Amino acid sequence: MSKQFDVVVIGGGPGGYVAAIRCAQLGLSTACIDKWVNKEGKGVFGGTCLNVGCIPSKALLDSTHKYEEAHEKFALHGITMGEVKMDVPAMVQRKDQIVKNLTMGVATLFKANGVTALEGTGKLLAGRKVEFTNHAGVSEIIEAENVILATGSVPVEIPPTPLTDNIIVDSTGALEFTEVPKRLGVIGAGVIGLELGSVWNRLGSEVVVLEAQDSFLHTVDQAVAKEAKKLLTKQGLDIRIGARVTGSEVNGDEVTVTYQDSEGEQKITFDKLIVAVGRRPYTEGLLAGDSGVNMDERGFLFVNHYCSTDAPGIWAIGDVVRGPMLAHKASEEGVMVAERIAGHKAQLNYDVVPSVIYTSPEIASVGHTEEQLKANGESYNVGMFPFAANGRAMASTDTEGFVKIIADAETDRILGAHIIGPNAGDLCQQIVIAMEFGSSAEDIGMMVFAHPTISETVHEAALAVNNSAIHKANRKPKKKK
């Protein structure tokens, strides 16, 4: 007799494990399948985010940020010290320990909530059945009332730069360097490319970023994108826009990359090359031909606004469905689906999903960009406030960037916010909360913000929308279309 559960989740990343835990909390018998195996050969949950994505990359970013501060900024505070060195293997070991702690934490949460953890692969069959195959190759059929597909995504590979063991690597390989490469190439000036490029640039790598697009961070509000390019270039990143890679050749311990730009064919040699051109849905072996779940030409599974697929009782969340590939978006979709399976009327407001790039300074945004509103012909007002005018930022010697808030010209309702500067991700979340409740810029302007705090920049930017900023000169307001 096959095993039976109320819910089977295929995929144990930030979408899948959160969905499984919430289902169990709601009284549903739940199993979660994941095939991830760690460096020690043990099955673990947490997916890309915990194992080789969000968490380990932020660990390296934090370590290198502290190194950069000690190396370049402590003297400004009157702190003197001897020669500052970075022990790269120790840095990587710290990163690995953080990953281990968090993945063990997921296992603990599964036990605490009664989720059955199944280590191996899952394949959706017809009739809400799942073929589970463990790491030893033994298969069994599991029946479920509902199945949640949460298999995530994998890095995109491109023909001109086939991956090697240690010279040409993807984002996963870039987390495992044991020494600082003298010359580092990064293909792709997106979130992953800029974050990983920043890590090794801070430690002394000569970093060249090759971006095929003719604009920098083309999906980001362009005032922020322009500021980001200026500041990252100032830090030492050599960002080359309109540079389309056409080939590569590995010679010994280096690789020569060929690319086309406005001046024709170019060649450049690196010690390491990171391919960071995006990610694609991971659905290999996931669906039987008669599963009833459909996907588009790019491999994304079709779902409605509530993440229900074309097959009854089958749901899909996270990177395998439409929308931005963000861990927090996947997690909240997991909660929504669990709630709906349990009979609740849960929903997710996709208009207020924030995104963050963890460079230094951070870049964060939510809602519409100014370019999108212009294209739609909407009338709006903009309020901006620089960190250079914020007392706490001055005291912290962290004054680069600004907060930008966009509000409807008639209703004053906040339409978007875009921040580059210290704690941008945390500051943006304040505006996310405001937008979720339909707040106006005036609403934020009327709130009391503690002084001195970095968050006062949000207060002042909101006041600036209506020409009422206190700590900067106001211009005559103009309605923009």
Secondary structure, DSSP 8 states (H G I E B T S, - for coil): --EEEEEEEE--STTHHHHHHHHHHTT--EEEEE--B-TTS-B--SHHHHHHSHHHHHHHHHHHHHHHIIIIIGGGGT---S-----HHHHHHHHHHHHHHHHHHHHHHHHHHT-EEEEEEEEEETTTEEEEEETTS-EEEEEEEEEEE---EEE---TTS---SSSEE-TTGGG--SS--SEEEEE--SHHHHHHHHHHHHTT-EEEEEE-SSSSSTTS-HHHHHHHHHHHHHHT-EEEET-EEEEEEEETTEEEEEEEETTEEEEEEESEEEE-S-EEE--TTTB-TTS---B-TTS-B---TTSB-SSTTEEE-GGGSSS---HHHHHHHHHHHHHHHTT------GGG--EEE-SSSEEEEEE--HHHHHHTT--EEEEEEEGGG-HHHHHTT----EEEEEEETTT-BEEEEEEEETTHHHHHHHHHHHHHTT-BHHHHHHS---SS-TTHHHHHHHHHHTT--SSS-------B-
